[in-house]
Amino acid sequence: MDSIIQNALNEIKRGISELIDEERVVTLLKEFYKTGKNYYVKAGFDPTAPDIHLGHTVLMQKLATFQKHGGIVQFLIGDFTARIGDPTGKSATRKILSEQDIQANAQTYKKQVFKIIDEDKTQVVFNSKWLNALGATGIMSLSSNLTVARMLERDDFSKRYKSNTPIAVSEFLYPLLQGYDSVELKSDIELGGTDQKFNLLMGRQLQKAYNTGHEQSVLMMPLLEGTDGVNKMSKSLNNYIGISELPKDIYGKVLSISDDLMWRYYELLSEVSLDAIEELKRGVNEGTLHPKKVKEDLAYELTKKYYNEEEAVNAKDEFAKVHGNKGIPNDIKEFSFDDTTWIVKALCDAGLESSSSQARRDIKQGAVKINQEKCNDEKYKLESGEHIVQVGKKRFAKINIR
């Protein structure tokens, strides 16, 4: 039994940043393996954007790990708190989402999340159910559990206060409301990113203040860097890899990350064991393995995980054709024009360029090809016939001039 518990704990602790109250986690694991009693693991997601990317999956994969070892996931969609917006790490008050956007994003979340966690071991809950009912009296009572001085200890609030950047009073409520979710759900464990520590600990504090008989453990996961290798993965920074993107795009984007960042992706996103990862590292360091091959295996694994083996094979073959053999993709879009067409106009109309000025710049820099030959003439006109137009390594269009 002890080895089973230790193996489960090792799997749970893989890649984590911090685990507060590990003893309670061990107790929950022992009780499950001894009696079959489940425990509850909470993770909250504000539906502020409709798409889940690999940065989100770091947390979701850890939820799936808990499910393997007796955990019932409380997948909390913060449809109420999304109206405030989590202020964590923000330098300004967030824009308030419409109810329509919140509900649409929430439904999209539900469809995507079960690619990662077990639906049969998941409770999808919306915090508007109890926060709408809390009322003014409940909000007043909740607010009495935290002082302004304590709130201003938060680094993001402190910086905004010192720089005279506005802080809405509603933003002070966010950690309290997130913590109150744990009171209502009687969560045993809550997961979040390292930037969420203040909010996560609020759940422990409020569970105690409201005499729930629970005091949740807190597990924090590191924030995954995006494809730029610098900033946290974010759609707004365009450094993300969405799990609903086309297989070829997932595959290609994973291959675009640096060799150093590849190991972090392996640890946080792959199902390859830590011992096997160390073997791969050793092979790369000793020169017996090429880092490109190791990265290709990671790209294949992640593409297969969010689609299937056939799609992963096709994505790999397509990438090799386009990038390895300088070939042309099979599924490029076609556009037709009735007369001789200026190359700049063709590039813009085909969606390969965002503006005429950008098209001119790319032509001057040698980034534009016509039928695999560089085009350096911004006044060039496409004559009758079929032309494969390319910008950079990934943007293609077939232009037919009638």
C-alpha positions in Angstrom: 0.0 0.0 0.0 2.8 2.4 0.9 4.4 2.1 -2.5 1.1 2.7 -4.3 0.5 5.9 -2.3 4.1 7.0 -2.9 3.8 6.4 -6.7 0.5 8.3 -6.8 2.1 11.2 -4.8 5.1 11.2 -7.2 2.8 11.5 -10.2 0.8 14.2 -8.5 3.9 16.2 -7.7 5.4 16.0 -11.1 6.2 19.4 -12.5 4.5 21.3 -9.6 5.7 24.6 -8.2 4.3 24.2 -4.7 2.0 22.0 -2.6 0.6 23.4 0.6 -0.6 20.8 3.1 0.9 17.7 1.5 -0.1 15.6 4.6 -3.7 16.1 3.8 -3.2 15.0 0.2 -1.5 11.8 1.5 -4.4 11.2 3.9 -7.0 11.5 1.1 -5.0 9.1 -1.1 -4.7 6.6 1.7 -8.4 6.8 2.4 -9.3 6.2 -1.2 -7.0 3.2 -1.7 -8.1 1.7 1.6 -11.9 2.4 1.5 -12.6 3.6 -2.1 -13.8 7.0 -0.7 -13.4 9.8 -3.2 -12.3 13.3 -2.5 -12.9 16.6 -4.4 -10.4 18.6 -6.4 -11.4 22.1 -7.6 -10.1 24.2 -10.4 -11.7 27.4 -11.6 -11.7 28.8 -15.1 -13.2 32.2 -16.0 -14.7 31.9 -19.5 -13.0 35.1 -20.7 -11.9 33.5 -24.0 -13.5 30.6 -25.9 -10.4 28.6 -26.7 -8.3 26.4 -24.5 -4.5 26.4 -25.2 -1.7 24.2 -24.0 -1.0 26.7 -21.1 -4.5 25.8 -19.7 -3.9 22.1 -20.2 -1.0 22.1 -17.7 -3.6 22.4 -14.9 -6.1 20.1 -16.6 -3.7 17.3 -17.0 -3.0 17.5 -13.3 -6.7 17.2 -12.7 -6.7 14.1 -14.8 -3.9 12.7 -12.6 -6.0 13.2 -9.5 -8.9 11.4 -11.2 -6.7 8.4 -11.7 -6.1 8.3 -7.9 -9.7 8.8 -6.6 -10.3 12.5 -7.2 -13.6 13.9 -8.4 -12.9 17.1 -10.3 -15.0 20.1 -9.5 -14.6 21.9 -12.9 -15.8 25.4 -11.9 -16.7 27.8 -14.7 -16.7 31.3 -13.1 -19.6 32.7 -15.0 -20.3 35.1 -12.1 -16.7 36.1 -11.4 -16.0 36.6 -15.1 -18.2 39.6 -14.8 -15.5 41.1 -12.6 -12.5 39.6 -14.3 -9.6 38.1 -12.4 -7.2 41.1 -11.6 -4.2 38.8 -11.1 -1.2 40.1 -12.9 -3.3 42.9 -14.6 -2.1 46.5 -14.8 -5.7 47.8 -15.4 -9.3 46.9 -14.7 -10.5 44.2 -17.1 -13.3 44.9 -19.5 -16.6 43.3 -18.3 -17.9 40.6 -20.6 -21.5 40.4 -21.7 -23.6 37.6 -20.4 -24.0 36.3 -24.0 -20.2 36.1 -24.4 -19.8 34.4 -21.0 -22.3 31.7 -21.8 -20.9 31.0 -25.3 -17.4 30.8 -24.0 -18.5 28.5 -21.2 -20.2 26.0 -23.6 -17.0 26.0 -25.7 -14.9 25.2 -22.7 -17.1 22.3 -21.7 -16.7 20.8 -25.2 -12.9 21.1 -25.1 -12.1 20.1 -21.6 -13.2 16.5 -21.9 -10.4 15.9 -24.4 -8.2 15.9 -21.3 -10.2 14.9 -18.2 -12.6 12.1 -17.6 -16.2 13.3 -17.9 -17.5 10.6 -15.7 -15.3 11.8 -12.8 -16.1 15.5 -13.3 -18.7 17.8 -11.9 -19.1 20.9 -14.1 -20.4 23.7 -11.8 -21.1 27.4 -12.4 -20.5 29.8 -9.5 -23.4 32.0 -10.4 -25.6 29.3 -8.8 -24.5 30.4 -5.3 -23.0 33.8 -5.9 -26.2 35.2 -7.4 -28.0 34.1 -4.2 -25.4 35.5 -1.8 -27.0 38.9 -1.9 -25.9 42.2 -0.3 -25.9 40.8 3.3 -23.8 37.8 2.2 -21.3 40.0 0.3 -21.0 42.3 3.4 -20.3 39.3 5.6 -17.8 37.9 3.1 -16.0 41.2 2.8 -15.4 41.3 6.6 -12.9 38.5 6.3 -10.2 40.6 4.5 -8.7 44.0 5.3 -7.7 46.5 2.6 -4.1 46.4 4.0 -3.9 42.7 3.4 -5.4 43.1 -0.1 -2.7 45.7 -0.9 0.0 43.2 0.0 -0.7 41.6 -3.4 2.0 42.6 -5.8 -0.3 43.5 -8.7 -2.5 45.7 -6.5 0.5 47.3 -4.8 2.1 48.3 -8.0 -1.2 49.8 -9.4 -1.8 51.6 -6.1 1.7 53.1 -6.0 1.5 54.2 -9.7 -2.0 55.8 -9.1 -3.5 53.3 -11.6 -7.2 52.8 -10.8 -8.3 49.7 -8.9 -12.1 49.0 -9.0 -13.6 48.0 -5.6 -15.1 45.0 -7.5 -11.6 43.7 -8.1 -11.0 43.4 -4.3 -14.0 41.1 -4.2 -12.6 38.7 -6.7 -10.3 36.7 -4.4 -13.1 36.6 -1.8 -15.6 35.2 -4.3 -13.1 32.7 -5.6 -12.5 31.6 -2.0 -16.2 31.4 -1.3 -16.5 28.9 -4.1 -14.4 26.6 -2.0 -16.8 27.1 0.9 -19.8 26.1 -1.2 -18.1 23.2 -2.9 -16.3 22.0 0.3 -13.3 21.3 -1.9 -10.5 19.1 -0.5 -7.8 20.3 -2.9 -7.7 23.4 -5.2 -5.4 23.7 -8.2 -4.1 26.9 -9.8 -1.2 28.6 -11.3 1.6 30.2 -9.3 0.1 33.6 -10.0 -3.1 32.5 -8.1 -1.5 31.8 -4.7 -3.3 34.7 -2.9 -6.7 33.6 -4.3 -6.1 29.9 -3.6 -5.1 30.5 0.0 -8.2 32.6 0.4 -10.2 29.4 -0.1 -8.4 27.8 2.8 -9.0 30.8 5.0 -12.7 31.1 4.2 -13.4 27.4 4.6 -12.0 27.8 8.1 -13.9 31.0 8.8 -17.2 29.5 7.7 -16.6 26.3 9.8 -17.0 24.0 6.8 -15.0 21.2 8.4 -12.6 21.4 5.4 -9.3 23.3 4.9 -8.3 22.6 1.4 -4.8 21.7 0.3 -3.4 24.0 -2.4 -1.4 22.8 -5.4 0.2 25.3 -7.8 1.5 24.6 -11.3 4.0 26.8 -13.1 2.9 29.0 -15.9 3.8 27.6 -19.3 5.8 29.9 -21.6 4.4 30.4 -25.0 6.1 29.7 -28.3 8.2 32.8 -27.9 9.9 31.2 -24.9 9.6 34.4 -22.8 6.0 35.3 -21.9 3.2 33.2 -20.4 1.3 31.5 -23.1 -1.5 33.8 -24.1 -3.9 34.3 -27.0 -3.5 38.1 -26.7 0.3 37.7 -27.2 -0.2 35.3 -30.1 2.3 32.9 -28.6 -0.2 30.2 -27.9 -1.0 26.7 -29.3 -4.7 26.0 -29.1 -5.9 22.4 -28.6 -8.6 23.0 -31.2 -6.3 24.3 -33.9 -5.7 22.2 -37.0 -3.5 19.2 -36.4 -0.8 20.6 -38.8 -0.8 23.9 -36.9 -0.4 22.1 -33.5 2.4 20.0 -34.9 4.2 22.9 -36.6 3.9 25.3 -33.6 5.4 22.7 -31.3 8.3 22.2 -33.6 8.8 26.0 -33.6 9.7 26.2 -29.9 13.4 26.3 -28.8 15.3 23.2 -27.9 15.6 24.5 -24.3 11.9 25.1 -24.0 11.2 21.7 -25.4 12.2 20.0 -22.1 9.8 22.2 -20.1 7.0 21.2 -22.5 8.0 17.5 -22.1 7.7 17.8 -18.3 4.4 19.7 -18.2 2.6 18.4 -21.2 3.9 15.0 -22.2 3.0 11.6 -20.8 6.6 10.4 -21.2 8.0 9.4 -17.8 10.5 11.7 -16.1 13.1 8.9 -16.2 12.6 8.6 -20.0 12.9 12.3 -20.4 16.2 12.2 -18.6 17.3 9.5 -21.0 16.3 11.8 -23.9 18.3 14.7 -22.4 21.3 12.5 -22.0 21.1 11.3 -25.6 20.9 14.9 -26.9 23.8 16.0 -24.7 25.9 13.1 -25.8 25.1 13.6 -29.4 23.4 10.2 -29.9 20.0 11.9 -30.4 19.2 14.9 -32.5 17.1 17.5 -30.7 14.9 17.9 -33.8 13.9 14.2 -33.6 13.1 14.5 -29.9 11.0 17.6 -30.7 9.2 15.8 -33.5 8.2 13.0 -31.1 6.7 15.6 -28.7 4.8 17.4 -31.6 3.5 14.0 -32.7 2.4 13.0 -29.2 0.5 16.3 -28.5 -1.2 16.3 -32.0 -2.3 12.7 -31.4 -3.6 13.5 -27.9 -5.9 16.2 -29.2 -6.9 14.5 -32.4 -5.9 10.9 -33.2 -3.0 8.9 -34.7 -4.1 9.3 -38.3 -4.3 13.1 -38.0 -0.9 13.1 -36.3 0.7 11.1 -39.1 -0.9 13.4 -41.7 0.4 16.5 -39.8 3.9 15.0 -39.6 3.9 14.1 -43.3 2.5 17.5 -44.4 5.1 19.3 -42.3 7.9 17.2 -43.8 6.6 17.9 -47.3 6.4 21.6 -46.9 9.4 22.3 -44.8 11.7 19.3 -45.3 11.3 19.0 -49.1 10.3 22.6 -49.8 7.0 21.3 -51.2 3.6 22.8 -51.4 0.8 21.9 -48.9 -2.1 19.9 -50.3 -4.9 22.0 -48.9 -4.1 25.6 -49.9 -6.9 27.9 -50.7 -7.6 29.0 -54.3 -8.5 32.5 -55.5 -9.5 33.5 -59.0 -9.2 36.9 -60.8 -10.7 37.8 -64.1 -7.7 39.8 -65.4 -4.0 40.5 -65.0 -3.5 41.2 -61.3 -1.0 43.3 -59.4 0.9 41.0 -57.0 0.3 43.3 -54.0 -3.4 43.2 -54.5 -3.4 39.4 -55.0 -1.5 38.9 -51.7 -4.0 41.1 -49.8 -7.1 39.6 -51.5 -5.9 36.1 -50.8 -5.4 36.9 -47.1 -1.6 36.4 -47.2 -0.9 39.9 -46.2 -2.7 42.3 -43.9 -2.0 45.5 -45.9 -0.5 46.7 -49.1 2.4 48.3 -47.2 3.2 45.0 -45.5 3.0 43.2 -48.8 5.5 45.7 -50.3 7.9 45.2 -47.3 7.8 41.4 -47.6 8.5 41.6 -51.3 11.5 43.9 -50.7 12.8 41.5 -48.0 12.6 38.5 -50.3 9.8 36.8 -48.3 7.4 36.4 -51.3 7.7 33.7 -53.9 5.7 33.0 -57.0 5.9 29.4 -58.2 8.8 28.9 -55.7 10.8 31.7 -57.3 11.5 34.9 -55.2 9.6 38.0 -56.3 11.5 41.2 -55.7 9.4 43.5 -57.9 6.6 45.1 -56.0 5.1 46.2 -59.4 4.9 42.6 -60.7 1.7 41.5 -62.3 0.3 38.0 -62.5 -0.6 37.0 -66.0 -3.2 34.4 -67.1 -2.7 30.9 -65.7 -2.2 29.2 -62.3 0.3 30.6 -59.8 1.4 29.3 -56.3 2.0 32.4 -54.2 3.9 32.0 -51.0 4.8 34.4 -48.1 7.4 33.1 -45.7 7.4 29.4 -45.0 3.8 28.8 -44.0 1.4 31.0 -46.0 0.4 29.8 -49.4 -2.4 30.5 -51.9 -3.2 29.3 -55.4 -4.0 32.2 -57.7 -5.9 31.6 -60.9 -5.9 34.4 -63.5 -8.6 33.7 -66.1 
